[in-house]
Amino acid sequence: MERSFQMIRALMGADQLGDLLEASGVVQTAYYGHLHGLHPTFTHGGVTYVNPAVGVNKKRMNEWQRPTFMEQWAWRTKIVDLDKKV
C-alpha cells in the first residue's frame, strides 16, 4: 500500500475505518487533514479522499501558495452541496 495512503488512513483513526468507508457502498467522499504539505485529491476503493488543509507558514517551513492566511484558506476551502443528488 502506498505510504501516503497509509498515513491518511492512520489520521482517519484506523485502517478499519478506511476499510469500512470503502466497503459501505454509500460513502463517496472523505475529507481528512493534518498531513503537512498539499496533497492532491485521489480515489481509492471507490472513495474520493480530499485534504483541504491550509498548511503551515513558519520560518522553517512554508507550505502556502498564497501570501496571506485568508487567501490560502479561501484557495483551499472546498464547498460541498449536501443536497446534491449524485
C-alpha positions in Angstrom: 0.0 0.0 0.0 1.3 3.5 -0.9 2.9 5.2 2.1 0.9 8.5 1.9 -2.3 6.5 1.8 -1.2 4.6 4.9 -0.6 7.9 6.7 -4.0 9.2 5.6 -5.8 6.1 7.0 -3.9 6.4 10.2 -5.1 10.0 10.6 -8.7 8.9 10.0 -8.4 6.7 13.1 -7.6 3.2 11.9 -7.2 1.1 8.8 -10.6 -0.4 9.7 -12.3 3.0 9.2 -10.9 3.2 5.7 -12.0 -0.3 5.0 -15.4 0.5 6.4 -15.8 3.6 4.3 -14.7 1.8 1.1 -16.9 -1.3 1.8 -20.0 0.7 2.7 -21.0 1.4 -0.9 -22.5 4.7 0.4 -19.5 6.9 1.2 -18.3 8.7 -1.9 -16.0 11.4 -0.4 -14.0 11.5 2.7 -12.3 14.7 4.0 -9.2 14.4 6.1 -6.5 16.7 7.4 -3.3 17.3 9.4 -0.9 15.9 6.9 1.8 18.5 6.2 2.1 19.6 2.6 -0.6 19.9 0.0 -1.9 16.5 -1.2 -3.9 16.0 -4.3 -7.4 14.6 -4.2 -7.4 10.9 -5.1 -9.7 7.9 -5.2 -9.1 4.6 -3.6 -11.6 1.7 -3.2 -14.3 3.8 -4.7 -14.0 6.6 -2.2 -12.5 10.0 -3.1 -10.2 11.4 -0.4 -9.8 15.2 -0.1 -7.3 17.1 2.1 -8.4 20.7 2.3 -5.7 21.6 4.9 -4.3 25.1 4.7 -0.8 24.1 5.6 1.7 25.9 7.8 3.6 29.1 7.2 6.6 29.2 9.5 10.2 30.4 9.1 11.5 26.8 8.7 8.6 25.5 6.6 6.2 27.4 4.3 3.5 25.3 2.6 1.4 28.2 1.4 0.9 29.1 -2.2 -0.9 32.4 -1.3 0.5 35.5 0.5 -1.9 35.6 3.5 -3.8 33.1 5.6 -7.2 34.3 4.4 -6.1 33.9 0.7 -4.7 30.5 1.4 -7.8 29.4 3.4 -10.1 30.6 0.6 -8.0 28.8 -2.0 -8.1 25.5 -0.1 -11.7 25.7 1.0 -14.0 23.1 -0.6 -17.7 23.8 -0.7 -19.9 20.7 -0.6 -23.5 20.7 -1.7 -25.1 18.1 0.7 -28.4 18.4 -1.1 -27.0 17.5 -4.5 -28.3 14.1 -5.7 -25.5 12.0 -7.1 
